[in-house]
Amino acid sequence: PASVFPSQKPRSELVRTSLRLLTSSAYRLQSECRKALPAEPSPAPDIQLVTQQVIQCAYDIAKAAKQLVTITTKENNN
């Protein structure tokens, strides 16, 4: 997300909010995927819970991406 707006801070609060959701969801997705592959001595993860969390993260990423596309499309058409 930072590379989309490399040298400027987005002026729109909607863009900033969408970028925060996109970034935080991507970090959460990475964390949840790591939980699915625990180290050997660790107890097995609850795969159903991890799967639900991965699905939620993916949904949040898609939602944020859609918001950004919608916002930038509107801004470019004005």
VMD Tcl script that draws the C-alpha trace (Angstrom):
set ca {
  {0.00 0.00 0.00}
  {2.80 2.43 0.74}
  {4.13 2.04 -2.80}
  {0.77 3.22 -4.19}
  {1.31 6.59 -2.51}
  {5.14 6.62 -2.15}
  {5.96 10.28 -1.68}
  {2.74 11.77 -0.46}
  {0.39 11.40 2.44}
  {-3.10 10.85 1.04}
  {-5.29 13.86 1.73}
  {-8.52 11.91 1.81}
  {-9.47 10.39 5.15}
  {-11.28 7.63 3.23}
  {-8.04 6.74 1.43}
  {-6.07 6.75 4.69}
  {-8.71 4.56 6.36}
  {-8.73 2.12 3.44}
  {-4.94 1.96 3.40}
  {-4.86 1.27 7.14}
  {-7.42 -1.53 6.72}
  {-5.48 -2.98 3.80}
  {-2.17 -2.89 5.65}
  {-3.46 -4.21 8.97}
  {-5.40 -6.99 7.24}
  {-2.33 -8.04 5.27}
  {-0.28 -8.25 8.48}
  {-3.07 -10.21 10.17}
  {-3.27 -12.57 7.19}
  {0.46 -13.20 7.38}
  {0.20 -13.89 11.11}
  {-2.76 -16.26 10.72}
  {-1.00 -18.19 7.96}
  {2.04 -18.61 10.20}
  {-0.21 -20.11 12.88}
  {-1.23 -22.83 10.42}
  {2.40 -23.98 10.24}
  {3.51 -24.18 13.88}
  {6.92 -25.31 15.03}
  {7.17 -29.03 15.78}
  {6.99 -28.94 19.60}
  {3.98 -26.60 19.58}
  {0.48 -27.99 19.94}
  {-1.47 -28.26 16.69}
  {-3.45 -25.13 15.88}
  {-7.23 -25.07 15.66}
  {-7.35 -25.25 11.87}
  {-11.02 -24.32 11.71}
  {-10.39 -21.12 13.69}
  {-7.29 -20.27 11.66}
  {-9.26 -20.85 8.44}
  {-12.04 -18.53 9.62}
  {-9.48 -15.85 10.49}
  {-7.77 -16.21 7.09}
  {-11.13 -15.86 5.34}
  {-11.92 -12.73 7.39}
  {-8.51 -11.21 6.57}
  {-8.97 -11.94 2.88}
  {-12.42 -10.33 3.00}
  {-11.01 -7.23 4.71}
  {-8.23 -6.97 2.11}
  {-10.74 -7.24 -0.74}
  {-12.99 -4.65 0.94}
  {-10.13 -2.18 1.37}
  {-8.96 -2.72 -2.20}
  {-12.48 -2.12 -3.51}
  {-12.75 1.07 -1.44}
  {-9.44 2.33 -2.85}
  {-10.46 1.55 -6.44}
  {-13.80 3.28 -5.94}
  {-12.22 6.35 -4.36}
  {-9.44 6.72 -6.92}
  {-11.83 6.13 -9.82}
  {-14.11 8.90 -8.53}
  {-11.14 11.24 -7.98}
  {-9.76 10.58 -11.47}
  {-13.15 11.21 -13.08}
  {-13.49 14.63 -11.41}
}
mol new
graphics top color blue
foreach p $ca { graphics top sphere $p radius 0.5 }
foreach p [lrange $ca 0 end-1] q [lrange $ca 1 end] { graphics top cylinder $p $q radius 0.2 }
display resetview
